[in-house]
Amino acid sequence: MLGRIIQTHYKIIQLLGSGSFGQTYLAKNLQLVDEPVCVIKQLKPQNNDSASFKVAKALFDREAETLRQVESYQQIPRILDYFEEAHEFYLVQEYIEGKTLREELQHQKLWSENEAILFLQDVLQILEFIHNQNIIHRDIKPENIIRRTQDQKLFLIDFGAVKQISRVTPEQSSPTIVHSQGYSPPEQLAGIPEPNSDIYALGMTCIQALTGARSDSLIKLRNTKTQKISWSEDIQISHKFKLILDKMVCLDCRQRYPNAGSVMQDLRSLSQDCVASDVTHKYTPTEIVKNELEQFANPQLYTPTEVSHSTNSNSDADWEECQDLEHSVSKNANTQIKQKLSFSQLSLELNQCLDGQDASKLEEIIDATKKILSKKLIILSSSLLLIGIGLLSFATFIYQTRNSTDQLPQASAVEPPVANLEKRHDFTDHTSAIKFLDFTADGKTLISVSEAGFVKFRDLQNQFVKTLTQTPSRILAISGSSNGEVLAIATENKSIEIWNLKTGKKMNRIATKQLIWSLALSSNGQILAAGGLDSIGLWKGVQSKPTLFSGYQLSQGSFEPVRAIALNSATDVLVGGSTAGTLKISNLATSQSQTFHKHSKVITSSAIDANGALLFTASEDDTIRLWNLYALKEHTLPVIQTDLGGVKAVASSPNGRIVAGGGAYGLVKLWDWHTGQLVASASNHTTEITALAFSPDGRMLATGDRDGKIVVYASR
């Protein structure tokens, strides 16, 4: 590329950087007398197909339009030209001669408080301007801030990740999740950035300059209990300035500064107080409450603070009792009922057959345990129920891992390769991103839920649409029970609504201490898993008397949202995937778990096959990985390389051999996961796929996108 002349007069002279969508070069404009230097950003589609080209062009047009919109501000580089050549896109910008903040931090001492305040005041003015233009930058970090050599002014660069704020409709999910480690706040990692997401990133940048922490170590500065920054005694800044920074980087966007102006106001107050002689007693930053962050739930704990009916249960006590599930079960077991149901006898026989490796006897024990649970379920205490489930799960676990640790789960019916996907319906009545799709048991009705809060039932035969509800605030996560009877909805007002789909009535509302980013219901709708920041809480009795009974943490102190969780059909395996690409598989019966870091980017979605033994995880790294749930390890089958521009949603066919993935380009693809062979694809969306669902017989596939469009396909 070096030395190449594009558009007849731009000569490439140096590579400045590269990213997932293209490269940035330094070039000379040969058309002008003094041949001034400029910056050229080259945007290359990742694939040569038409869908990839459309996405690349949309990204290109968006950045060009944004730069035109904000170029009037003196600390944002001007756009000089933009064009398409040979199916590649080029954006020409003003060259700012100077060093990035990243380069400065590598070669100078730690900042003083005064230097940090001056930096914040300068950049906050830029943020105030772009936010007033309804634009969120989404990628504030030291690499994207340049100090111009000639006058030391700070410039904000790289608007390729911007998010346009809608004035009319509720904000939709962003086309990509921008994840700059150490700088991206939880709501942005969950795909719903706010203007104060930029304030968080700027605050973390300032903290890095004050502490000298590496970007991958910034998260370790937080106290795992209070979630506030733990300031070293060596950092000589005032307590009041620490309070401002703490509020800038609050994990809960609702408790963070709402806009750049409010931060600047407190910084001005701080500067004025520093001049006064009685600084200590005169200043308190606006709206900062001493215990604000202490009200935010510990990432390991989920304590319901409100349930729609009266209850005498003590959630904190429940959590303490159930912190160790196996210990809690054995401590509270009802011996009399246990003997009546002959669990001890089954356990003895289980041990004997395991010693002798008698597979046939083991199968008999599994069947006997199932019968006991089905007949006596109504009289079981919660602890004894867990013993029964645990015994059944453990026996099943041993049986499966001994006989087929790396064998393929047996499909209920072997699907023939799908030749094509035929579009049957498309619907555009939703106006925001589709968060959830599912079919009723008879396959005749499609349930769709949008980010704006609308829950709709759609009769596919007569096209009749019924709206079940509209939530009072934006939906963050949703899950339905596989029996089609229960729906759980988490909203941004820190609550989870439980709905009975048969009666169309809300059964419960659970208030949580933190935002919930993912949900998973058990097959019967009685147990609910909820993903928060780096943690998962489990509730039982969600249809009647919701009670927290266990909690699991993905990794220590990462404070990143759990974006994907799943419970298998037996409710004995729990899966959680985070925005850091961390996956944790926990066997609830044996208390065994394994943590994996195989995905290099956000785990966006997960699905479990009909047998409950095989897990599919989808990621922004453009792969779908397969996992053996009972063996607690990655499957030996090859990783599916999707070419979707990042996999946004995944679904497993109930027939067992087909997995579907939807991506950033609006494409939907189907693979035979047994062989890894691509068997079908379709492109009827112009924005990223956000939801997928197979019908109960596997003959239909519903897809939803970021703009609210739904397409229903039939296989042929």
Residue, then its C-alpha position, 0 to 999 in steps of 0.5 A: m500500500l505504501g507509495r500507492i496513489i489513490q483517487t489520482h492524487y493521494k499518495i500513501i506514505q506511512l501506515l499509522g494503524s490498523g483495526s478490525f475494519g481497515q487501516t489508517y495511513l498518512a498521505k500527501n495530497l499531490q493536487l495541492v502546491d505544497e503537498p500537505v499531509c493528511v490522514i486517510k482511513q481505508l475501510k475494507p469489507q471483511n468479505n466480498d459478498s454483497a451483505s458485507f459490502k452493505v455493512a461496510k458502506a453503512l459504517f463508512d457513511r455513518e462516520a463520514e456523516t458524523l464527522r461532517q456534523v461535528e467538524s465545526y468544533q475546533q478540537i475535532p479533525r476536519i473531514l476533507d474528502y471521502f470516496e469509494e474506489a475498487h470496492e474500498f472506502y476512503l475517508v480523508q481527514e485533517y492531520i493533527e501533528g502531535k502525540t497521542l495521550r497513550e504516547e505521553l503516558q508511556h514517557q512521563k511521570l504520573w499526573s498531579e491533581n491540577e494536570a488531571i483537572l485541566f485535562l478533564q475540563d478540556v476534553l469534557q468541553i468536546l464531549e459536551f459538544i458532541h453529546n449535544q449533537n446526539i452523538i456518543h463517541r463510545d471509544i474514549k481512550p488514550e489512543n484516541i486523544i491527541r495533544r497538538t504540538q503547536d499549541q498543546k490543545l487536545f483533539l478527539i479522534d476516531f469517530g468510527a464507533v459512534k452511536q447516534i442517539s434517536r430523538v423519536t424512538p427508544e434507543q436501539s442496540s448498537p451495530t457492534i459492541v465496542h469493547s476497549q478493555g479498562y475503559s468501556p462501562p457495563e451498559q456499553l458492553a451490554g450493547i446499550p451505550e448512554p452519553n455518560s458511557d463516554i464520561y466513564a471512559l474519560g474518568m478511567t483514562c484520567i485515573q490511569a494517568l494519575t495511577g500509572a495502571r496498565s489498561d488491562s489492570l484498571i479493573k483491579l483498582r476497584n474494591t470488590k466489595t464497594q466497587k469503588i476505586s481503591w486509591s493508593e496512599d501514594i496518589q496525592i489528590s484531594h478527597k473531593f477530587k476522588l469523589i468526582l472521579d468515583k462518580m464519573v466511573c460509577l458502574d451503574c450509569r444511573q448513579r454516574y454523572p448524567n452529562a459532561g456539564s454536570v462534571m464541569q460544574d463540580l470541577r469548577s466548584l473544586s477549583q474555586d474551593c481550592v483557592a479559598s482557605d477553608v476548602t475542607h468544609k465548603y465543598t461537596p460535589t453535586e449529588i454525590v452521596k457517601n453510600e451511593l455505591e454501597q447500595f449497588a449489589n455485591p456482584q456475588l449477591y442478589t437480594p430481592t428488595e421487592v416482590s409484588h405480594s407480601t412475604n416473610s422470607n429473609s433474602d439475605a438469610d436465604w443467601e447465607e444458607c445457600q451460599d454452598l448449595e451442597h452444604s445447604v441441602s445436606k444440612n436441611a434435609n428432611t430425614q423422615i421424608k427422605q427415608k419414606l421415598s427411599f433416597s438413601q436406598l437409591s444412593l447406596e445402590l448407586n455407590q455399589c453400581l459405580d464401584g462395579q461400573d454396572a451401567s444397566k443397574l445405573e440406568e435403572i436407578i436413574d429411571a427409579t429416581k425420575k419416577i419418585l420425583s414425578k410422583k412425590l414432587i408436591i410433598l418434597s421440601s426444597s432441600l429434599l427436592l434438590i437432593g433428588i435432583g442432585l442424585l438424578s443429575f449425578a447418576t446421569f453425569i456419571y453415566q454420560t461421562r463414563n460412556s460418552t465423554d467425547q461422543l456426540p449426544q444422540a439426536s432425537a431425529v437425524e435431520p437431512p441437510v437443509a437445501n434452502l431457507e424460504k421466506r414465509h413472513d416478514f413483520t415490521d411493526h416493532t420499531s426497536a431491536i428484537k430482544f426475544l423470539d419464541f414459538t408456542a408449543d403448536g408452532k402457530t403463534l410467534i412471541s416477539v419482544s422488543e427493546a422498547g418493552f413491547v411483548k406481542f403474540r402473532d398468529l402466523q395463520n391469520q396474521f392477528v397480533k395481540t400486545l401482551t404488555q409494554t414495560p415501563s422502561r427499556i428491556l435489558a434481558i428476557s427468557g421464556s420457559s421451554n414449556g411455553e408457560v412463563l416469561a421473565i423480563a428484566t428492565e433497566n429500572k432494576s426489576i424482573e417481571i414474571w408473566n404467565l403466558k397462558t393467562g396473560k397476567k403478570m405473576n410477580r415483580i422482583a426488584t434487584k440491587q443491580l441491572i440484570w443483563s441476561l436471564a434463563l428460566s428452567s424448563n418448568g419456569q420455576i427456577l430463574a438465573a439472572g446475570g449481573l456484573d460478573s455474577i449469576g444469581l439463582w431464584k426458586g419459586v419465581q411464579s409464587k414466592p421468589t427466593l434467592f437460593s444461590g449465587y455464582q461468580l464468573s471471575q474475581g473482580s472483572f465487573e463486566p456484564v454476564r451477557a449469555i446464560a443458560l440452564n439445561s433441561a434437567t436444571d442441573v447445569l448452569v452456564g454463564g458467558s461474559t463480555a470479556g469472553t469468559l465462559k463458566i460451566s457449573n454442575l449444580a448437582t456435583s458443585q463442580s465447575q470449569t472456567f474457560h477463556k477460549h473466546s477472544k471477544v464478547i460472548t453474545s449468546s448461548a444455546i443448549d441442544a434438546n438433550g441438554a448435554l451440548l452447549f453452543t456459544a456465540s461470540e463477537d470473535d465470529t465463532i460458534r464453539l461447542w461444549n460438553l456440559y457434563a464433561l465440563k469441557e470444550h467438545t472435540l468437534p471443530v469450532i465453527q468459523t462463521d464469517l458473519g462479522g461477529v455472531k450476535a445470536v445462536a439457536s439450536s434446532p430441536n431436531g438435534r443436528i442443526v445450529a443457526g447463527g445470525g451476525a452483524y451483516g444481517l446474515v443468517k446461516l445454518w450448519d450441521w454441527h456434527t460435520g461443521q458443514l454450512v447447509a443454508s444461508a439467507s439475507n433478508h435483513t439490512t442490520e444485525i441479527t439480534a434474536l433467533a428461534f426455531s419452531p418446536d418441530g424445527r421446520m421454521l426459523a424466526t429471525g429478528d434484527r436491530d431495527g425491529k424487523i422479523v422474518v420467518y423462514a421455512s426449510r425446504 
